């Protein structure tokens, strides 16, 4: 069965697309409702205006009572202010004036409400015999106001749900990926165990044999056996919590380079410089840290086609008083800006051989196990690259 994260791009697009579709449908439908309710409230106010005009112009008491009770008093939701052509307040309906205001304060408040009402709707003019005019100001009811803001609230909710789903999926994918890393590392360590035991036995036999007495190959074989033991230990440590100790970071770096230098092209020169005290400690797990340095330097050697220079410089970063920065600079092909993040993804490689796991493992070791950082500090195509490791001092 194909794991769900193998189709991560498609699923993320479906999540985002579904959320946008729901949001669009909600906004469209709500706007239709808002339009209908707006038209209805406008008709209500126009009817209110006609009723106001009718009350003043008619003398039939029965009709007046009907209009008063069935038209004007039935408006329980729409805020209305009636004013004359001089701006004097004649009456209000469904407008809550704050308690404790004086008469002048209440008038100022109502005039402020009129200004807000004008922004929403033009006033309805009620003309009477003799040229007298009154103005009916109104604004959206509380229900209509809530309905207008409802799409925004729902859109925010949908966005939050989409974000939560996105991060839940990403977390699930990372957790599954971590299990794959750990399983692969443990199985590799297990598989290395059998041939390593055999090599150790052969090395012991050769050391005790007169035939190979004083042969330098026996000592070199011993070094490689010990190196295989370290590699096996590294793979065993993946997935477990490594023990970090205060180590002389300059000495540790020099040892890692010394081993590597004898096993790469002689046309590659290594230099190690420091701006730190020579006994500066850093919290590291030596086997895992050596692995990081080796992976970065081996990639640098490949990028230089086995010819060039690698400089390692130890310093304090611009930020972080208790941190140590290790810059590894090569004179290789460089990395395009569009690929600077991709180089740390599992499977990314420009070589014909290899799985593209070296830098991915290096980043995991530094950031997950050493609580530091590993990133491309600088790179220019055709000139070289600088990887920076940040460790806690």
Beta strands, then each sheet from edge to edge (+ up, - down):
strand 1: 80-84
strand 2: 89-93
strand 3: 124-127
strand 4: 133-138
strand 5: 245-248
strand 6: 268-274
strand 7: 281-284
strand 8: 308-315
strand 9: 323-330
strand 10: 373-380
strand 11: 384-392
sheet 1: 2+ 1- 4+ 3-
sheet 2: 5+ 7-
sheet 3: 6+ 8+ 9- 11+ 10-
end
